Amino acid sequence: MARKKRNWFPGAKYHIICRGNRKGPLFEERIDRLKYLLLLEQARLVFSFRLHAYCLMTNHVHLSIETFDHPPGEIMKVINSNYARYFNDKYEYTGHVFQGRYFAELLDSIDYEIDVSKYIHLNPVKAHMVVKPADYMWSSYRAYISDRKNPHAFPDYILSLFQEPARKAYRRYVENSEPSTPPDLVKQCPERKGSKVYVLSNLPE
């Protein structure tokens, strides 16, 4: 059976999840994560996408990306195939490194873009790897809440949707236990009127 073609258009944004095969680890040590980020940057030079948020977990990866001239399939094929080759060569493994086709969901509202960034940044907390999202070094969260630059992520867009001071407002939003976006933290704009309500708890972590 032919695979269903993903919906894509220039400027489309996606929440992408890539899992290790049979939930196996994608990263054995620090240098593996650095290699993945390097391959991501190399792909960006070719495909010119924007990474709004990310988190590299042990056995899966979360990316929030904005595409411009290429659909996500072309981007992820290059990143994942190059990383799989590196991973198998390094550890002398054979077979698939990633579990099937990557998961990709179109971010079709501003509220969903904001919620997905929170979901991504809270992944290490939900997995009981850290107490606070800022304690996890393999995500873009620190670039959102401080002046610390991250060469891989572009936090400016999401932060621009929050009330000033935006970094403090975003931190309150992410670390608040409420599932919805606090109205006093996020700017009101026409695009947010009538936005859908999303439940992210059923997404693969």
WOHUKA-V874911 format. One record per pair of residues at least 12 apart in sequence whose C-alpha atoms are under 7 Angstrom apart, sorted by the first residue. I is the first residue (numbers start at 1). J is the second residue. D is the distance in Angstrom with one decimal. If there is no record, write none. Layout:
BEGIN
[[I,J,D] [I,J,D]]
END
This chain:
BEGIN
[[8,71,6.0] [10,67,6.3] [10,68,4.7] [10,69,5.8] [11,66,6.1] [11,67,5.2] [11,68,4.9] [12,66,5.8] [12,67,5.6] [13,65,5.6] [13,66,4.2] [13,67,6.1] [13,106,5.9] [13,107,5.4] [14,64,5.7] [14,65,5.5] [14,66,6.5] [14,104,6.1] [14,105,5.4] [14,106,4.6] [14,107,5.3] [15,63,5.8] [15,64,4.6] [15,65,6.7] [15,104,5.6] [15,105,5.2] [15,106,6.6] [15,107,6.8] [16,62,5.7] [16,63,5.0] [16,64,6.2] [16,102,6.9] [16,103,5.5] [16,104,4.4] [16,105,6.6] [17,60,6.9] [17,61,5.5] [17,62,4.8] [17,63,6.5] [17,102,5.9] [17,103,5.0] [17,104,6.5] [18,60,5.4] [18,61,5.2] [18,62,6.9] [18,98,6.8] [18,102,4.9] [18,103,6.4] [19,59,6.0] [19,60,4.2] [19,61,6.6] [19,98,5.6] [19,99,5.5] [20,59,5.1] [20,60,5.8] [20,97,5.8] [20,98,4.4] [20,99,5.3] [21,96,6.4] [21,97,5.3] [21,98,4.6] [21,99,3.8] [22,99,6.2] [23,59,6.0] [24,59,5.7] [25,58,5.5] [25,59,4.1] [26,58,6.1] [26,59,4.9] [26,60,6.6] [27,58,5.7] [27,59,6.9] [36,83,6.3] [39,79,6.0] [40,79,6.0] [43,75,6.7] [43,78,7.0] [43,79,6.5] [47,70,6.3] [47,75,6.7] [48,68,6.8] [49,65,6.8] [49,66,5.7] [49,67,4.8] [49,68,6.0] [50,65,5.5] [50,66,5.0] [50,67,6.6] [50,154,7.0] [51,64,5.9] [51,65,4.5] [51,66,6.4] [51,152,6.8] [51,153,5.1] [51,154,5.9] [52,64,5.4] [52,65,5.7] [52,153,5.4] [52,154,4.8] [52,155,5.7] [53,117,6.1] [53,140,5.6] [53,153,5.8] [54,120,6.5] [54,139,5.4] [54,140,5.6] [55,120,6.2] [55,121,6.6] [55,138,5.8] [55,139,4.1] [55,140,6.7] [56,138,5.5] [56,139,6.3] [62,120,6.3] [84,97,5.5] [109,195,6.5] [110,191,7.0] [110,192,6.3] [111,192,6.6] [111,195,6.6] [112,198,6.9] [114,158,6.6] [118,174,5.4] [121,133,6.2] [121,139,6.7] [121,141,5.9] [123,205,6.9] [124,136,6.9] [140,153,6.1] [143,155,6.8] [144,167,6.1] [145,167,4.7] [145,168,6.5] [145,171,6.0] [146,167,6.8] [161,186,5.9] [161,187,5.5] [162,185,5.7] [162,186,4.2] [162,187,5.3] [163,185,5.4] [163,186,5.5] [163,187,5.6] [169,185,5.5]]
END
